[in-house]
Amino acid sequence: LAPLDNAALRRPVDEAMQNGIPVVIFDSGLQGDNYISYVATDNFKAGQLAGQYMAKLLDGKGNVAVLRYTEGSDSTTKREDGFLDAIQAFADIEIVTSNQYAGVTTESALQAAENLLSRFGGNEGNLRIDGIFCATEPTALGILRALQNAGYAGKVKFVGFDSSEKMISALRAGELNGFVVQNPMRIGYLGVKTLVGHIRGEQVPRRIDTGSVLVTMENIDQQEICDLLNPALSNN
């Protein structure tokens, strides 16, 4: 089970476990600990990776906005909190907003980003934001469109999370500075492997961290990164 909401599915999982149906949680977390194992990225650590990179891009100073995904999403909340935790180490970086939600679609993120840019727009087209972070691909695409429409693309340091062809193109165009990627093939594989192992009576780990990597123009053409961005889906 990959919970969309970290609280709403807690009772069904409890009921499944009570009835002898083993549950492995993968990708996004669930409140409590009544499950066999949790297989996912360490999202807090992944968010820290993004925060450290943002600080590097800004040379340790500037105004940063965090546009959150949606309430109740465990994985993205941890990414956002990890980012904010990393930024705290830099006294000259100010988080100007971190309580705005973009919603679950690119269109809702576009509107939220347009509101953000309008709010922090200055005189003569100046923007009082030096960096923007978001924790999902739909949010990143909405922000990207807002930046492009307003003429700020490439002028604001922009770090996202997860990947798509549009995000890769934006990175190569200099409109996106980097994004953190998970290993979804590994998450899915280990999720099934862990559940099968449990059913077979094996002792399985309670928590499996499947890792995360920062993708930038410096490493995007490395074979390890290419394999993450374009995994082999064939059985051959």
ABEGO torsion letter per residue (X at the ends): XBBABAAAAAAAAAAAAAAGBBBBBBGBBBBEABBABBBBBBAAAAAAAAAAAAAAAAGGBEBBBBBBBBBGBAAAAAAAAAAAAAAAABAABBBABAABBAEABAAAAAAAAAAAAAAABBBGGBBABABBBBABAAAAAAAAAAAAAAGABGABBBBBBEBBAAAAAAAAAGABAEBBBBBAAAAAAAAAAAAAAAAAGBBBBABBBAEBBBBBAAAAABAAAAAAABBBABAX
